[in-house]
């Protein structure tokens, strides 16, 4: 973890060619304890060969925001209730996929949390809007900043498909060749 942090500080705001699977794996490692406490399993199917240009720190932040939200959704849905389910039982499931279906790199984070009501699905991208309830409500900045990072720094797009009681799937699509955000900039070495 310290090596990753040092690398991030040294490469802050640098446009480089990097392998996004590395950042996603590190993010999953950082969030593993939180996921276990939420009785949630994270499964990753990542194409390790994929490379994109951009700031690996910003990409890791995108992955961290989406994964943390998925953990929160699973935790809220599967909180221990009166049935007395043991704390060690895994109920929440998150799948992280990284692949290249066409000329874009696709990151998909899918969970079996409580889902998002249809009338709230457009609102989740607005600053200070939160679907979370209770004391763990949050500031409502995670998805709005994630959307901004995807669009501004990677010239990509983010979408959600969600159904109440079933879960949510967030999909980030980034153009394979940097999407124009990096045009004219000389890229550095591959970071992995």
N, C-alpha and C positions, 0 to 999 in steps of 0.2 A: 504494500500500500504506500509506504514512504517513497519507494522508487517511482511509483506512478505519480505521486504528488510532485516530486522534484521534477519529473519530466514535464508535467503540466505547467509548472511555474516557468521552466526554462523555455517552453514553447508557446507561452501565452500570446494569443492573437496572431500566431504565425499560420500562414496558409501553406499547408504541406499535403503531400499525398500520404494517406494513412489507411490502415485496415480497421474499419469500424467495429469488427467483431471483438477486437482487443478491448476497446473501451466498454463495450456492452458486458463482456465477461468480468472486467474489473468492477463495473457498477453492480453486477449481480453479487459478486463477492462482498462488496461493501454493504449491500442491503440484505445479505443472507441471514444475519442474526435477527433483524427486524421481521423478515418473512417467517422465520421459525417461530418467533413469539406470536405472530399472527396466525399460526397454524396453516401456513401457505407454502406451497411448493412452487418453485420457479424452474421451468424446463426451457432450455435454450437449444434452438436448431439454427446455428449460425454458419453461413458460408464464409469460412476463414480466408478464402482467396480474394474476396471483394475488396476493392480499393476505391476511395473517393478523395477529392481534394477539398480542403477546408481546414477549419480549426478543430482538432480532435477534442479539445476541452469543451467546446460548444456542443459538439455531437454527443459527448458523454453526458452533458447536462440534459439534453433532450431525452436520452435513454433513462437517466436517473429520475427525471420528473414523471415520465410515463410509468416506469416500474414502481416508483413510490406510490403513485396514485392507485395502481392496480393492487398493491399490497393493502392500502387503506380500504379499498372497496371490498376486498375479500375479508379483511378483518372485521369490518362493519357488518357484513352479511353473516359471517360464521362466528361471531362472538359467542362465548359460552353462555348458554341460556339455562333455563330451569331443568332441561333434560339431563344436565350433569355430564355432558360429553367430556371425556378426559382431555386435558390440555395438550397432550401429545398427538391427538388425532389430527391428521391433516385433512382439511376440508377445502381450503382455497387452492386454486390452481391458476398459475400464470404461465403463458407460453410466449417466449420471445423468439421471433423468426427474423432472420436477415437473409435476403435472397435477391436475385436479379432476374425478375420475370421478363423484362424487356430492356429498354434503354434507360431504365431507372433502377436505383438501388432501393429496395423496400424493407423497412423495419416495421414489423407488426408486433404489438404487445396486446395480448388477449387475456382476459381474466373471467372467472366465473363468479364475480362479485354480484352486487345487487342490481347493476345496470343503471342507466340514466333515462329518466322519463323523456318521451319524445319532445315535449314542449320545452325542455331544458337543454336539448342537444345543441342548439345554436348559441345559447347563452354561456356555455362553458368556456368559450374563447374570450369572453369579455373580462377585463381586469376586475378583481374584487368579487367575482361571482363564484360561489362554491356550492357543490351539491352535498358536502359533508355536513353532518349534524352534530349537535352536542358540543362538548368541550374541545373536541379535535377538529373543529370547523376549518381551521386554516385561514389564510388571507385571501385565497382565490386568485393567486398570481401565477401558479404553476403552469396551467394550460395556456394562459394568455402569453406568458413568456416563452413557452415551448413553441407555440405557433409563430411568434415573432422570430425566434432563432431559426426555425425551419425555413421560413419564407425569406428572411433578410440575408442570412449567412450561407444558406445552401440552395436558395432559389427553388425550394421544394414546396410540397403541400402536405397538409396533415388532415386526416378525416377520422370520423368516428362512426361506428355502427354499434348500436346498443339496444338492448331489450330489457325492460324491467324484469327482475327475477331470474335472468339468464346470464347477464354479464355484458362486457364491453370489449370492443376491438378497436384499437387506435392504429392507424396506418400512416406511416411517414414515407413519402416518396421523394427521392432526391435524384436529380439528373446525374447520370453516370459521369459526365464530363464536367462536373462542377456547377452546372446550371447558370453560367454567366456571372455569378457573384465573384468568381475568381479570374475572369477573363483579363488577360493582359498582365497578370501578376505571375512572377516567376515562382514556381513551387519548389519547395525544399525536398529533402529526402523523405523516404517512406518511414513513417513512425510505426513501430509495432512492438 
